[in-house]
Amino acid sequence: MEQFVFGTHAVLATLRYQPQRAMKLVVQEKLDRPEVLEKAKSLKLPVQTWGKAQFQEKFGPDAVHQGVCLVVGEFPYVELEQALSKKPSLCVVLDSVEDPRNLGRAARSAFALGADLLVIPKDRAAAVTTIAEKASVGTLARIPVARVTNINRALDQLKEAGLWAIGTSDQAKIPAWKCDLTKPVALVIGNEEKGLRRQVLEHCDEIVKIPMRAPDMSLNAADAATVLLYEVMRQRS
């Protein structure tokens, strides 16, 4: 089954940082994308032209494809052990986040705010898909992503590597800014509706909350990750 990356930023990032995935570039008729075409030419990629209707048929009328897409091979997940050998100081762990847009947006914030690694589970969670890559604006091609069988075991490995697992819960007593985030940390973010699973919470070293002015509201997974990542950057600055 063919896989695609679409949108100018996502396509360019894939061509620059994961060129081994690229199989074919597709551009819309009469569309001027010289930077994409030049990069594809340097990689000796075949280039195909589609009409606007073909893009809409493939991706739907609401997709912001910007008239360019890349046929790609499978996403190159990294092995957790290999990633930990590089001694990351800031990781983001997504537990059962199901919306690929949230995965992509969390990856964008993670890369922008200095995370070294993103960890996601294989089961009952979003994988890196076309939608996730578009939402990440190309950053999923730039940050290592480990896809693990068991999040609890992965947290144990992260802790053995010297990181503190910092979980999130609206029931926590400590606001994020009162937690020491200058040490190496893995921020553990839960499902969009249910939050972190109980066993995952039990594997965390500390649990923090993001206080809300509106007591009946909460942030989605990607927004919560962004707030916590910014707090890490603030403390470390």
N, C-alpha and C positions, 0 to 999 in steps of 0.2 A: 504494500500500500504506500502510495506517494505521500511524503510529508512536505509541508510548505512553511516558509518564512515570508511574511509580506510586510510592506511598509518600508520606506526609504531607510530609516535609521536601523531597523532590525536587520534588513538585508545587508547594509554596509557593514554592520558590526559582525555579522556571520562571515562575510567575505574576508574581513580583516583578522578576526580572532579565531574563527573555526573554519578556515578554508577547506579543510579536509572533508567537511560535510557537503559542500556545494556540488551539485550535479548539473544544474541547468538554470539559467536566468531567463525569466519571462518578463517582458515589458509591454506596456500598452501602446497601441499604434499612435504615432506622432507625439509621443511623450518624450520630453527632453530630460534625461537623467545622466548627464555626462560622467559624473563621479562614479556612479554605479557601473556604467558601461565600461569605463576605463579600467576599473578594478577587475571586472569580469574578464576583460580582454587579457589583462596581465596574468590571470590564472588559466587562460585558454579554455574558458567555459563556453559551451554552446549557448547561443542566445536565440530565443523564440519570441515572436510577436503575437499578441492576442488583441482582439477587439474589446471594447468596453463591456459588451454583452457577455463575453467569455469570462471576464473577471467577475462579473456579477453572478453568473451561473455557478462559478467555482466557490466563491466566498460569501455570496449573499449581497443584497443591495446596500446593507448598512455597514459593511466592512470598510475600514479606512485603509485600503491597500496602496493608495497613492500611485497606482498604475505600475507597480513593480513587485515581483515575487520571485522567490528562489526555491527550486526543487532541491530538497536536502536529504541527507541520510539521517540515521537515528541520532538523537541528542547524546553527546558524549558525557555521561555522568562520570564523576570521579569516585574512586574507592575511598571510603572514609579514612582508612588507615593511611593511605597515601597523602590525603589532605592534612591529616594531623601530624605527619612527619615534618611538615613545613611550619609547625608551631604557630597556628593562628591565635590571635589575641581577642578576636571578636567574631562570633558566629551567630547566625540566626537559624533556629530550629522551628519548623512549622509542623504542628501536630494536627493532622486530619483537616487541613485547610482544603476545601473541596472546589472552590471557584478558581479556575485557571487565571482569571484576571487579578484576583488577590495574590496569587503566586507571583505573577509577573510584576505587579506593583511593589510587592514586598522585595523582590529581587532588585528592582530599580532603586529603592531606598537603601537597601543593604549595600549595594555597590557604591552609591553616591556618598554614603555616610561612613564608609570605611570598613565594612565587614569583609572578612577574609574567606568566608565559607557559608553556604546555605545548605541546610540538611532537610530533606523531606522524606516521608514514608512511602513505601511502594503500594500499600493497600489503603483503600478507602480515603484517598487523597488525590488532589490534582497532580498530574505529571506535567513535564514541560511539553506543551503543545503549541500549535500555531497561535492560538489565542493568548497563551501565556507569554510567548516570545514577543508578540506585538505589544502587549501591555507593558512589558519590561523595557520597551524602546531600545532593544538590542543589548541590554545589560546581562541577560542570561547567557550571552556568548562571552561575557567578560568576568563573571564570578564563578568559581568552582561550585558545582552542585552535586552533593552526595545523596543518592536515593537508597534508603536503608530498609531492611526487612522489619526491624524492631526499634522503635524510637527509644524505649527504655534502655536497651542495650547500647544504643548509640550515645545516650546521655552518660552512661557509665564510662564509655570510651573517651568522651570529651572530658569528663572529670579526671580520668586517669592521666590525660594529656595536660592537666593543669588548669583547665577552665572551670569556672563556677557556673552551675546551671541556675539561671535566674528565670523562674516561671512567672506567669501573669494570671491574676484572678481578681475579679471585682470584690471578692470576699477577703482579700488580703488586708492586713493592718498597716503595712508600710507603703507609703507613696514612693514612686520610683526615684525621686530626687533625694530620698534619705537612704538609699542603698548605695554602697560603694561600688561604682561601675568602672573604676580606674583599673581594677585587677582584670585579668583575662576572663571574659564571660561568654557564655552561650545564652542568648535571649530565647526563651521558649514561648512561642505564641500558639494559642489554641484555635480550635474550630470557630467558624464565623458565628455560630449560634450557641454552641454548648461550652465553648472554652476548652481548657485543657482537661484531658481525661484524668480521673482520680489517680491511677497508677503513675501517670506522667508527673502529676503534681508531687507525688510522694518521692519521685526521683530527683526533684529539684532541691538545690541547696537553700535557696531563698525564694520567697513569693512576694511579688510587689503588685501594686495596683496603680492605675492611672485615674486619679480623682476626677470626677465629673461635677460640673455645676448642676446639670440636670440629672437627678438621681436615678431616673428610669431609663437612661440612655447608656450606650456603650459604643466603642469604636469597632470597626471591622478589623479583621486580622492585619491587613496591609497598613491601615492607619495606625494601629497600635504598635506595629513594628517600627514605623517611621518615628513616632513619638519617643519610643525607648531608645532607638538608635541615635536620635538627636541628643537625648540626655547623656548617653555614653560619650558622644563627641564633646558635649559641653563640659562634662566632668574632666575628661582627659585633656581638654584645652586649658 
